[in-house]
Amino acid sequence: MLTLADAANSDDPIVALRAIEKLRKEVDRVEAVAVRRARNANASWQLIALALGVSKQAVHKKYGRS
């Protein structure tokens, strides 16, 4: 992720945009794993939502079927 973050600051805007897209995908993957771990540890949807800075409904809609 650090390499991608560095590339996101590239002077070449296309290189930067490609790195940002890869970062988004990686963050989404890491977030999904963390949510699954939190649910397995019996964390409530409300607590997970609070940690992510989103509504309970948003986090449940995104991950509730996982």
Number of C-alpha atoms within 10 A of each C-alpha: 11 8 9 18 14 12 19 21 14 14 9 10 12 11 14 18 15 13 21 18 13 16 19 11 12 14 13 12 11 12 14 15 12 13 20 16 12 15 17 9 9 9 13 13 20 15 14 19 17 13 9 13 10 12 15 16 13 12 18 16 11 10 15 13 6 10
